């Protein structure tokens, strides 16, 4: 079964402005995507271990990815290795920035 990865580092469930926009988009992908296409396996890269979404395998970063500089370094260095290790067939980077070098296609 093909595996789709999602960079969900910017997911925020707080009431501040961080819980809007791209965070809402990520939340809806995590909530509904496994219901729409059951022929795929899903893996989310998260920054918060307290969050759980049915239908997703989850990997929580040990990096402090709430810090923008740390997140960018993680996206460009650790995420490609994680995508390779998890044997992803596709990686979705919802903030228009994916790793420059990736073992799989990035959208």
C-alpha positions in Angstrom: 0.0 0.0 0.0 1.5 3.4 -1.0 2.4 5.7 1.9 1.7 9.4 1.9 3.6 11.6 4.4 2.4 14.9 5.7 4.6 17.6 7.3 2.2 18.7 10.0 4.7 20.6 12.1 2.6 23.8 11.8 -0.5 22.2 13.3 -1.8 24.4 16.2 -4.9 23.7 18.1 -4.7 26.9 20.1 -7.1 29.8 19.9 -4.5 32.3 18.6 -4.0 33.2 15.0 -1.7 30.2 14.7 -4.8 28.0 14.8 -6.1 29.5 11.5 -5.0 29.3 7.9 -2.5 26.5 7.2 -3.1 25.0 10.6 -6.8 24.6 9.8 -5.9 23.0 6.4 -3.5 20.6 8.1 -6.1 19.7 10.8 -8.7 19.0 8.1 -6.3 16.8 6.1 -5.5 14.8 9.3 -9.2 14.5 10.1 -10.7 13.6 6.7 -8.1 12.3 4.3 -8.1 8.7 5.6 -11.9 8.6 5.2 -11.7 9.8 1.6 -9.0 7.4 0.4 -8.6 4.1 2.3 -6.3 2.7 -0.3 -3.3 4.6 1.0 -1.3 4.5 4.2 -0.8 7.8 6.0 2.1 9.1 8.1 2.1 12.6 9.8 5.2 14.4 11.0 4.1 16.3 14.1 5.6 18.6 16.6 3.2 17.8 19.5 2.9 14.2 20.9 -0.4 15.0 22.6 -2.3 15.1 19.2 -3.8 11.9 17.8 -5.6 11.4 14.6 -7.3 8.0 13.6 -6.0 6.5 10.4 -2.5 8.1 10.7 0.8 6.7 11.9 2.5 9.6 13.7 6.1 10.6 14.2 6.8 13.4 16.6 9.9 15.4 16.1 12.5 15.6 18.9 13.5 19.0 17.5 11.8 22.2 18.9 10.0 22.8 15.6 7.7 25.5 17.0 10.8 27.7 16.5 10.9 28.7 12.8 14.7 28.3 12.4 14.6 24.9 14.0 11.7 23.8 11.9 13.3 25.0 8.7 16.5 23.1 9.5 14.4 20.0 10.4 12.5 20.2 7.1 15.8 20.4 5.1 17.9 17.9 7.0 15.9 15.5 9.2 12.7 15.3 7.2 14.4 13.8 4.1 16.0 11.1 6.2 12.6 10.4 7.9 10.9 10.2 4.5 13.6 7.7 3.4 13.4 5.7 6.6 9.6 5.5 6.4 9.7 4.6 2.7 7.3 7.3 1.8 5.9 7.3 -1.8 4.8 11.0 -1.6 5.4 13.8 0.9 3.0 16.7 1.2 4.5 19.9 2.4 1.5 22.2 2.9 3.5 25.4 3.5 5.0 25.6 0.0 8.4 24.5 1.3 9.6 20.9 1.0 13.0 19.5 1.4 15.3 20.5 -1.5 16.6 16.9 -1.6 14.0 14.2 -1.0 13.8 10.4 -1.6 10.2 10.8 -2.9 8.1 13.3 -4.8 7.1 16.4 -2.8 3.9 18.3 -3.4 
